[in-house]
Amino acid sequence: MKSILVHLDASPRSAQRLALAHRLARQHGAGLTAVFAVLPAMVAVPFSAAEGAYAATSLLEESEHQLRARARAMFEREAVAGTPMQWLEVRNDMLETVMVEHALFADLLVLGQHDPDDTEAGSVPRGLVASLVHDSGKPALVLPAQDAPVTPGRRVLIAWKPTREAARAVSAARPWLLAAEQIDIACTLARRDDERTGTGALERWLRRSGVSAPIRSHGLAGTGVGEALLSMAADTDADLLVMGCYGHSRARELVLGGVTRTVLRAMTLPVLMAH
């Protein structure tokens, strides 16, 4: 990882994302780009453009200015000598498209779970995480809305299935897997014991890649795989979930797979995902 991009809004959770991204940049000798990206008030609250809404528009613009100032102050506090850090702003109705363009030149994205109840973040598109992961093809470390571990990756849970998305996610997780103390692999019972593509094959690849942590294999039965994964993460005391991001883009409206949608909605730990 030599180039890391972190998405900022103005919420306190942004400070957590920025601090973690900064630690990763220092650890890997990487450059860090912080992108402040929220929808402008005139787009987020269309009524403000209506006739007679001048006062409301002025208030929204002042609030927008305060959000930007708060996020910039976070950035300035984190920016210290020794780590190249860059500040960028995206504040237009093409937010997701422009963010994807920036993401193309990053090795890792550090993002936050969408929280509709966060009144301090500003207006962030609900599907921003999925759009960035899907359209950029770059791995993303997504932090949950609740407090996340300061240094995730001590105990890793891999959601495995023999697909390119899962394989890309595991490859992207290699820096964490090499340093992990415990690794658990979850796979559906129908695929877990397949000699060519099951958890045994993944474990052999991990060992060839230099992973030395103990590895345990688990089977997932029935439906509700997303909920089962999050439950297993709690049972194994995992502080990082590694998984593929499934779905397809249709006229810029991302249609997610069921497991991906469940995890992004209900995640309680950091998730490293790739499409």
ABEGO torsion letter per residue (X at the ends): XABBBBBBBABAAAAAAAAAAAAAAAAAGBBBBBBBBBBBAAAABAAAABBGAAAAAAAAAAAAAAAAAAAAAAAAAABBBGBBBBBBBBBBAAAAAAAAAAAAABABBBBBBBBAABAAAEBBBAAAAAAAAAAAGBBBBBBBABBBBABBGABBBBBBBBBAAAAAAAAAAAAAAAABABBBBBBBAAAAABAAABAAAAAAAAAAAGBABBBBBBBBBEBGAAAAAAAAAAAAGBABBBBBBBEBBBGGBBBBBAAAAAAAAABABBBBBBX
